[in-house]
Amino acid sequence: MGHTETLTFRQATEKDTALILSLIKELAVYEKMENEVIATEATLREWLFTKPKAEVLIGETEDKAHKLLSACQ
């Protein structure tokens, strides 16, 4: 049998701001929309933690972040 990894989800914290931005930029590159990303760590910190406008869940396997899920309020 092949190796299987467990995918777990956790609520993002302010410490994840740089990771969240890197995942957004990675997706933008994949979608050929990297010039459309206007977010910065400062704006994400405000929008997600200081004056929350959205929530983020991060999917991980063995301490590696793979996915980003967002829900706007």
C-alpha positions as CSV (number, residue, x, y, z in Angstrom):
1,M,0.0,0.0,0.0
2,G,1.1,3.6,-0.6
3,H,1.9,6.2,2.0
4,T,-1.0,8.2,3.2
5,E,-0.9,11.6,4.9
6,T,-3.5,13.0,7.2
7,L,-4.8,16.4,6.2
8,T,-5.8,18.6,9.1
9,F,-7.4,22.0,9.2
10,R,-6.7,24.8,11.7
11,Q,-7.8,28.3,12.2
12,A,-5.2,30.8,11.0
13,T,-3.6,33.0,13.6
14,E,-1.8,36.4,13.2
15,K,1.5,34.5,13.1
16,D,0.3,33.0,9.8
17,T,0.0,36.3,8.0
18,A,3.2,35.8,5.9
19,L,2.1,32.2,5.1
20,I,-1.3,33.4,4.0
21,L,0.1,36.0,1.7
22,S,2.5,33.5,0.2
23,L,-0.3,31.1,-0.5
24,I,-2.4,33.9,-2.1
25,K,0.5,34.9,-4.3
26,E,1.2,31.2,-5.2
27,L,-2.4,30.8,-6.3
28,A,-2.3,34.1,-8.2
29,V,0.8,32.9,-10.2
30,Y,-1.0,29.6,-11.0
31,E,-4.0,31.6,-12.2
32,K,-1.8,34.0,-14.1
33,M,-3.1,36.8,-12.0
34,E,0.0,37.8,-10.0
35,N,-0.4,41.4,-11.0
36,E,-3.8,41.5,-9.4
37,V,-2.6,40.8,-5.9
38,I,-2.8,44.1,-3.9
39,A,-2.7,42.5,-0.4
40,T,0.3,43.1,1.9
41,E,1.0,41.5,5.3
42,A,-0.3,44.7,6.9
43,T,-3.6,44.7,5.1
44,L,-4.1,41.0,5.7
45,R,-3.4,41.5,9.4
46,E,-6.0,44.2,9.5
47,W,-8.6,42.4,7.4
48,L,-8.2,39.1,9.2
49,F,-7.3,39.9,12.8
50,T,-7.6,43.5,13.7
51,K,-10.9,44.3,12.0
52,P,-12.0,40.9,10.8
53,K,-13.6,40.8,7.4
54,A,-12.9,37.1,6.7
55,E,-11.7,34.0,8.4
56,V,-9.0,31.7,7.1
57,L,-8.5,27.9,7.6
58,I,-5.2,26.4,6.7
59,G,-4.9,22.8,5.6
60,E,-1.7,21.0,6.6
61,T,0.0,17.6,6.3
62,E,2.9,16.9,8.6
63,D,3.4,20.6,9.4
64,K,3.4,21.7,5.8
65,A,0.7,24.2,4.7
66,H,-1.0,23.1,1.5
67,K,-4.3,24.9,1.2
68,L,-6.0,28.1,2.2
69,L,-9.7,28.4,2.8
70,S,-11.3,31.7,3.3
71,A,-14.8,32.7,4.4
72,C,-15.9,36.4,4.1
73,Q,-18.2,37.8,6.7
